[in-house]
């Protein structure tokens, strides 16, 4: 059973056929599947008021449901979902990119704003502002079939043809079958389009949206960038999956970042004057020595059996919650400006390492073969290392930590009314409605610097990425915040403090010494 259906069960939704019959008079079939999500969330009385550590990958979908419930019960607008789904449906037949290379972020932004508590008016404003950017599907004479699916990979003009193919496949076979059939086949190419195909598919799974799955798979095909040579090679001297899994079976990604940062060979030098990330990345990854070094780091990260060995879907995977935790901490540490030589402005492309990692958190529990779980995590580490290198690297601290003055700044900006010194100023929970944080009417006060304040500011930001980044960081702190809440909070606060519009991001690489 496709794990997304387990998410639906966590939401107490009725089976999909029943949903379609009940809603058929209201909505067209293209966006019925997620219709009653908000109703199920509104019925839930459980609020996630503290960090919840997970012990199994299978726990992630249920935790995602609880996070959604938390936001809706904290003052979200569940009735806005109907409008949100209409907006996404209306743009399904638009091109996945505009102006040649800019990705269609509208579904990501709408869903993120909605989960963070956006009003219907804010969602409408987002839709109205974004719609003029979108372009029609590119024209092509190609017709994609199962037989020629792999023949047109990387041909951007075939996006519309792939979209029609996957629309038909999903209508005939359903999301479960289509995901399980095609995602592992295309996984090695998900770095193409700066990970946006993977991000799109993560949203499709999280919100059980069949149109986004179709768009994401079509995006992956038309922008395919093959990294099989990096992620699919077996680990040296590894002949089988390690079982049972142990935390030490994976190399710490922070150590891998250090190896890239401290490489003195000159192989990782980039032309900081090159204005385009694509130009810097292509030049960097075009060097055999760089690819050899990155491949070695990725292949030693998690063990992978040779491809000709049989794999068992029931076999234990070396991808554990602790492996995901270390990857999250390392990714956020690199993004949040913890390198000592990085300018204060946050890096636009490292933000994609954060949002693509969130997609990986959504995707990995649904990959039934442990080999594919390893491939997914290997690709995610490659993304982090490649982007970090293309952006000029920087000197890393020994461990990912929050700058020394960040704690003082947060205390100054996030004090509690009535001076309750017994309550830590940055408790993972900011959902108390009848304590010092409450307004007395069951609603929340958004104290400056609190998570509630951060979410409100993320919704208000005009930039397309802020809400996505903040939602990812909020999720990571709920999963791993017992020991890493300072890091995730620092990154989120840094994001809303710095970024309001696109030009607030840093797009250039660090100057090279």
N, C-alpha and C positions, 0 to 999 in steps of 0.2 A: 504494500500500500504506500503510495506517495506520501511522504511525511507532511506535506502541506495539508493533507486531509486531517492529520492529527492536530494541526493548528486549528482547523475548523472545529474539531471536537472540543478542543480547549475553550473555544469561544461558545460552545453549546449551540452551534448552528445546526439546522436541519440539513439533510443531504442535498447535494446540489440540484438534482432533478426537481425536488420540492421547491427549492428557491426559485427555479426558473418558472415553474407553474404559477407560484404565488405572485411573482413580480411581472409576469408576461404582459400584463395590461399597462404597466408603467414604463418599462424600459426595454430597449432593444437588446437582443441577446448578447451583443458584444461586450457589455459590462455588467452582467447580472451577477456573476460569481461572487464578488465581494460586497454585494449590496447590503446584507444585514450585519456586516461586521460591527458597525457602531451600535446597533441595537443590542447585540450580544454583550458588547463591552458595557453599555449603559446598565444592563441588568446585573452585571457583576458587582458584588459588594466588597470584593477584596481590593485593597489598595496596597501596592508595594511600598512599604514605608522604610525599608532598610535594604542594605546590600544583600543580595542573594547569591551565594557561591554555588556554582554548578559542579556536579561530580561526574556527569556523563554528557556526551555530545547531544544525546537525545533530549536532554533537558532544555536545550536552547530554544526550540519552538515554543514551549510552554512559557518560558521566561519572556520571550518576545510578546506573547499574548498578555502577560501580566503588566509589562511596561505600557502597552497600549491602554489597558484598563486603567492604569494609574493616571495617565495623562487625561483621559476622557473624564474620569471621576474628579480630577482636580480642576475642572472648569472648562474642559474642551467643548466643542460644538459638534456632537455626533450627527446632528441633522444636516450639517454641511457636507457630509460625505456624498449625498446624492448629487449635489452640484459638482463636486470634485470629480466623480466618475463620469459625468457628462462631459466635463472639460477634457478629460483624458480620452474619452471615446471620440470626441470631435476632432482630435488631432491625430488619430491613429493612422490616417492615410496621408500624413505629411512626411516629408523626408526626415530621416533621423539626424541629419546635420543641416546646417544653414551657413551661408557665407563660405562654403567650401570645406570647412573643418570644425566648426563649432557644434558641439553636441546638443541635442534637444534635451534640456534638463527639466522641462516643464513637469512631467510626471513626478520626478524626484522632489522637486521643490514643493509641489502641491501636497503630496503625501506627507512630506516632512513638516510643512507648516501645519497641516491638519492635526498630526499627532502631537505637535507641540502646543496646540490650543488655538490655532488661527480662527478668527471669526469668518462667517460666510462672506462678509464684505471684503476681508483681506484676501481670501481665496479668489474672489471675483477680480479683484484688482491685479493679482498676480497673473491670472489668465488673460485679462484684457491687455496688460502690458507686454506679455510674452507673445501673444498670438501673431502680431505683425512680423515677427522675425521668421516664422516658419515658412518653408518652401514646399512646393509640390513634389511628389515622388519623381525621381529621375526616370526618363524614358529609356526603355531598353526593349530589344526584340527577343531577349532571352526568356525562356520558360524553364523554371527550375522544377526538376522531378527528383525522386529518390535516386534515380540512376545517375544523374549528372550533378548531384548536390555538391560534390567536391571539386568540380571542374571549373568553377567560377569564383573560388575563394579569393578574397582580396580585391575584387573588382567592384569599386564603390558604386558604379552606375547600376549594379544589379540588386541594390537594396530592395527596391519595390518588387522585383521578381521573387526574391527570397521571402519577403513579407507575405506575399500572396501564397507562397508554398506553405509557410508555417501556419498561416491563418487556416488553411484547408486541413493541414495535418491535425491541428488542435481541435477543430470542429469534428473531425472524424474519429480521433483517437483519444482526445482529452489531454489535459496538462501533464498528468502523471507519466503517461507513455511517451509523450513527445520529449519531456525533460530527460527522462532516463535514456531515451534512444540517442538524442542529439547532443546533449551537453557534454558528456564525456568525450564524444567524437570531436568536439570543437574546443575543448578546454585549453589545449596548447596554444590556441590563437587568441585568447581573451586579452592579451596585452595590447592588441591592436585597438585603435581608437582611444588610447590612453585609459584603458580599463573600463570605458563607459558601457560596452556590451555586458560585462559582468555585473556592473552596478545596476543596469536595467533589469537583468535577470534576478538579482537579489531582491529588488522591489517587487517583481512579479511573484516570487515565492512568498515573500513576507505578507503581501496583501492578496495573494491568490488571484492575481489579475492575469487572465489568459492573453489579453491583448499586449500587455507589457512583455510577457514571455515570448510571444511571436516577434515583437519588435527587437527584443534583446538578441534572440537567436539570429534574426536577419541581419542585425548590426554586426554580430560576431562573424558571420559569413562574409559580408561585403567589406569588412575592415580587418580581415584575418591577418595576423602577423605571427608566423609560426615560431614557437619557442620550444618545440618538441625536443630539440637537441639539448636543451637546458633542463627541462623538467622530467623528461621521460627516460633518462639514462639511469641504469641501476647503480646503487651505491657500491663503491669498490669493496670487494670481498663480501658483499651481501648476497646471500642466495635465497633468503626467505624473509618474510615479515617477522619482526621481532615480537614475540608473544610470551607472556603477557606484556602489555606496554608499560614502560617505565618512563618517568619524566626525563631521565638523562639520555634517552634514545634520540633526542633532538638537540642540536647545537643551539645555544642561546643566540637569537638574532642580533642582540646588541653586540655580541662578540664578532659576528659577521660584519656588522657595520664598522666596528673598530678595524677590522682587517682591511676594509676598503679605505677607510679614513687614513690609516697609517701606511698605506702602500707608497713607497718612496721611489718606485721605478719610473714614474712619469707616465705610465700607461693610462692613468685615470685623469690626466690633465684635460681640461675642456677649454674651448674658446669662449671666454666669458663675454666677448663682444658679439657673439652670434645671438641675434635677438629671438630666434625661434627655438623653443624647446625641442621640437622635432628635429631641427638641424643639429643641435648639440647631442641629442640622444642617438641619432643615426650615425654621427661621426664616432661617438664613443663605442657603440655596440658593433660598429663595423671593424673594430680592431680585434684581430684573433686573440691577442694576449688578454684583452679585457674579457671577452666572452669565455675564454678558458678559465680565468680566475673566478668570474661570477658563477660559471657552471660548477666549478669545484665546490664553492661555498654552498650553492643550492643543493647539490647532490649529497653533500655531507650533512645537510640540515636534518633531513628525515630519511630513514632507510626506505629503499624501493627495490622490490624483487625484479629480476629480469622479466621482460614482457612475455616470454614464452612459458613462464611458470603459471600454473593455474592459480586463480585467486578465489577465495571463498567469501561470499557476501556476509557470512556470519562470523568470519574471523575477526579477532581484535585488531584494531587499527592503532598505529603509533600516534595518531592525531588525538590528543587528549585535551581536556580543558586547560591543563597547565601549559601545554604547548601553545594553545591559542592565547592564553594570558601573556606569555612572554612575547609573543609576536605583537600583541596589542600595546604593551608597555613600550617596546622598542619603536614601533611605528609612531606612537604619539610622542615619545621622547624626541624623535628626529623632527617631527612636524612642529612641535611647540617651541622651537627656538632654543633647545638645550645645548646646541653646539656653541662653543665659546666665540667663534669668529663669524657667526651669522648676523646680518643686520636685523634690526628689530622687526621689520615687516615680515609677516608670515609668507611662506612660499606657496604659491598657487598649486604647484605640481605635487608637492608633498601632501597637500590637502587631499589629493586624489589617492594617495597611499592610504589615508585614513578612511575615506568613503568606500574604496574598493575592499578594504579589510572588513568593513561592516557587511558588505555584500558576501564576503567569504563566510562570515559568521552565519548568515542566512542559508547559504548554499551547502556547506559541508555536511550538516546533519542529514541532508536528503540524498547524498551520494552513497549508494548502497555498497559499492565496492571499496574496500579500504585503500586499494591502489589509487583510485581516483581522489580520495581524500588527501593522500600524500601529494599527488600531482597538484591539487588545488593549493595546498599550503606552500609547496615549492614555488609555484608561480607567484604567490603573494609575496614571498621573500624576495624573489627576483625583482618584482615591481619596486619594492622598497629600496633595494640596493641600487638598481639601475637609475631610479629617479634621484636618489641621494647623490650618486656620482655625477649625473648629468647636471645637477644644480650646483656643482662645485665643491661638494663635500664640506668639511669643517672639522674642527677639533672637538671630539666628544668627551664628556666626562666619563669617569670610570664606570659609573652606574647612571641610568636615567633617573634624574631627580629634578625637583623644582628649584629654580634659582632662590638664593638665600633671602632676597628681599620680597619674594612673592607672598610669603606667609604674612609678613607685616602689612603689605598692601591690602591683602584680603581682609585682615582684621580691621583695618581702618575703614574699609568700604562696606563691611558686612556685619556691623555690630548689631546686637539684639536689643529690641525695645525692652525696657525694665531691667536691663543689665543682668540677665540671668547667666552668671559666670559658670554655673554648673553645666550649662549646655554648650558643647563645643560650637564655635561659630560656623563651622563648615561640616556639620553632621551630614552623612549621606542622605538623610531624610529631611526634606523640606515640605512635608505634606501635612504637618500638624495644623488642624483647622481651628482648634479651640485652646491653643496655648499662646505664648507670646507672639507667635508668628501669625496668628489669625486675626481676621477683621471682626470676629464676633458673629459673623453671619454664615460661617461655613466656607468662606472663600479665603484665598491666600493673599497675604501682602508680599509684594515682590521687593524685598530688601535689596539694595544695591550689591551686586556681586553674588547673590544667592543663586542657586540653580533655577529657581522660579524666575528670577530676574533675567538670567541668561536665556532661558527659553523664550521669554517675551521679546527680548531684544533680537533674538535670532529670527523670530517670526516677522518682526518689523523691518529687518534688513532687506535692502533691494537686491543685493548680490544673490546669484543663483546657488551658491555653494554653502553659505553660512548655516542655513537651517539643516542641511545634510550633515555637515561636519559636527555641529552641536548635538544633533540627535545621535550620531555615532558615539561621540564622547560620553553622552549621558548614558547610553546603553552600556558602554564598557565599564563605567564606574559602578553601575548597578550590578554588574556581574563580578567585577574584580576590585571594587572600591575599598574593601577593608584595608588593604595595604597600599593602594595606588590612587586613592581619591584625590590627594593633593595634586598629582600629576594631571589627572583628567580634568579636574576643576580649573587648574591653571591654564590648560590648553583651551578649554571652552571660554573662559573669561577673556583670555588673550584674543580669541577669535572675535567675539562680539565687541570688544574694545577697539579693535583695529579695523575690522572689515564692515563697511556699509555698502559700498559699491565695488564693482569689479576692479577698478583702478587702484583700490587700496591694497591689493595683493602685490607681492613681489614676483615678477616674471623672469628676471634676469638671474643668471648663475652668479655665484660668489666670485669675486676677483681672484685670479690664480697668482700664487706667489712665484 
